[in-house]
């Protein structure tokens, strides 16, 4: 009772979690996504799954999609998308994300114990060609390249992870970064474009 009086927003979050749980479970079932243990949802995520694609999530998935669910202020629900036939979005155990976007046109693979701060975007495609002539003729003929995020990575809020990037195990991405190149394990990278600042070990 004391906790409820001191942090009333947590009571709201708990009630919302219980309310949305069965709705999210139906949503995942309709998309053919296997249900795992320990999943927690605060608000309804948005799933765009190509019928001929794969989505897999490990145990202890935690997604915060509601405006009230995080003091950093999610700007929108979590979006989980497999954009093309054959696309793969695979996430390991103990993954947490707040109000972000993951879009796989080819492949996005995320390991275990990964935390993604509020309002981040992870996408393995440019969506549209960079060449203007090609963009007029084939507006959806974008380049793609797989993204790999290894175990124990922490991505700060409002960061953008672009196609072809590997984030090494245990690395930290500073808030507001744009990551266009690989980040070595156990380092801190930040900025636009993100550069390695120092080693963690």
C-alpha positions, -999 to 999 in steps of 0.1 A, spaced: 0 0 0 28 24 9 45 17 -25 12 24 -43 8 57 -25 44 68 -32 45 56 -69 9 56 -81 20 54 -118 33 19 -111 -2 8 -101 -15 21 -134 12 2 -153 4 -30 -134 -33 -27 -142 -25 -19 -179 -2 -49 -181 -30 -72 -169 -55 -56 -192 -34 -59 -224 -19 -93 -217 -47 -114 -232 -50 -90 -262 -13 -92 -270 -14 -130 -267 -41 -132 -293 -22 -107 -315 9 -129 -314 -11 -161 -320 -27 -146 -351 7 -138 -365 20 -173 -358 46 -162 -332 55 -188 -306 46 -176 -270 74 -179 -244 77 -176 -207 79 -144 -186 67 -120 -212 55 -85 -200 36 -60 -221 27 -24 -211 4 -13 -238 -2 -29 -272 28 -33 -295 22 -31 -333 32 -61 -353 36 -60 -391 46 -95 -401 50 -106 -437 32 -140 -441 64 -156 -455 87 -142 -428 99 -154 -394 96 -137 -360 110 -153 -329 114 -140 -294 129 -157 -264 118 -158 -227 114 -126 -206 104 -102 -234 95 -68 -220 79 -42 -243 66 -8 -231 42 7 -257 21 31 -236 28 68 -230 26 64 -193 48 33 -190 82 49 -189 93 83 -175 113 89 -207 80 92 -226 75 67 -254 65 86 -285 46 56 -299 40 19 -294 68 -6 -301 67 -15 -338 79 -50 -348 81 -55 -386 93 -81 -411 90 -61 -443 98 -87 -470 92 -124 -478 120 -144 -461 128 -117 -436 139 -128 -402 135 -110 -369 151 -131 -341 155 -119 -305 170 -139 -276 161 -140 -239 156 -110 -216 150 -83 -242 136 -49 -232 125 -21 -254 104 11 -249 85 28 -277 109 18 -304 110 3 -339 126 -29 -352 122 -34 -390 138 -64 -408 136 -65 -446 164 -91 -446 176 -101 -411 178 -86 -376 193 -108 -350 195 -98 -313 211 -118 -286 204 -122 -248 201 -95 -221 198 -66 -246 182 -33 -234 170 -7 -259 162 28 -245 131 48 -254 123 57 -290 152 39 -307 150 26 -343 167 -5 -356 163 -11 -394 182 -32 -419 170 -14 -450 171 21 -465 135 17 -476 141 37 -508 170 38 -532 196 66 -528 199 72 -565 172 96 -577 168 80 -611 163 45 -596 140 60 -569 117 73 -596 116 40 -614 117 16 -585 109 35 -553 110 4 -531 143 -10 -545 163 -2 -513 196 -17 -502 194 -40 -472 221 -57 -450 217 -78 -419 220 -63 -384 235 -83 -355 233 -72 -319 252 -95 -296 246 -103 -259 245 -77 -232 243 -46 -254 227 -14 -241 214 11 -266 206 46 -253 174 64 -260 167 80 -294 194 61 -312 193 48 -348 210 15 -358 214 13 -396 218 -16 -420 248 -39 -420 258 -30 -384 271 -55 -358 271 -43 -322 296 -64 -303 288 -81 -270 285 -58 -240 289 -25 -259 270 7 -250 255 31 -275 252 66 -262 218 84 -264 209 100 -297 235 81 -317 234 72 -354 253 39 -358 264 32 -394 295 11 -387 303 -19 -365 310 -13 -328 336 -36 -311 326 -56 -280 328 -39 -246 332 -3 -259 312 29 -256 302 45 -289 283 77 -293 276 106 -317 264 111 -353 280 92 -369 287 71 -338 324 67 -329 341 46 -302 348 68 -272 366 43 -249 368 6 -239 348 -8 -210 373 -35 -202 
